[in-house]
Amino acid sequence: MSKKKIKVYSTPICPFCITLKEFLKKRGFEFEDINVIENEKAKEEMITKSGQTGVPVFEADGEMIVGFDRKKICKILNIKD
């Protein structure tokens, strides 16, 4: 299993955020779930890093993906899906 440090910037009402987190959980990945509605500092950090205000934003060891791009996430995490 990958030992990459994974962060998911999300909101609790975003369907793509929920799908991304379930995708990671089902494959046994641990990740930091950051609710950008409750955490203004994290929201600003996400916007600075990604250049985007939309969620989800997936980050693994500095590599950023905006949205739930299954193909790119599988490549970064070396998942054969």
Stockholm file with secondary structure:
# STOCKHOLM 1.0

chainA/1-81         MSKKKIKVYSTPICPFCITLKEFLKKRGFEFEDINVIENEKAKEEMITKSGQTGVPVFEADGEMIVGFDRKKICKILNIKD
#=GR chainA/1-81 SS CCCCCEEEEECTTCHHHHHHHHHHHHTTCCCEEEETTTCHHHHHHHHHHHSCCSSCEEEETTEEEESCCHHHHHHHHTCCC
#=GC SS_cons        CCCCCEEEEECTTCHHHHHHHHHHHHTTCCCEEEETTTCHHHHHHHHHHHSCCSSCEEEETTEEEESCCHHHHHHHHTCCC
//
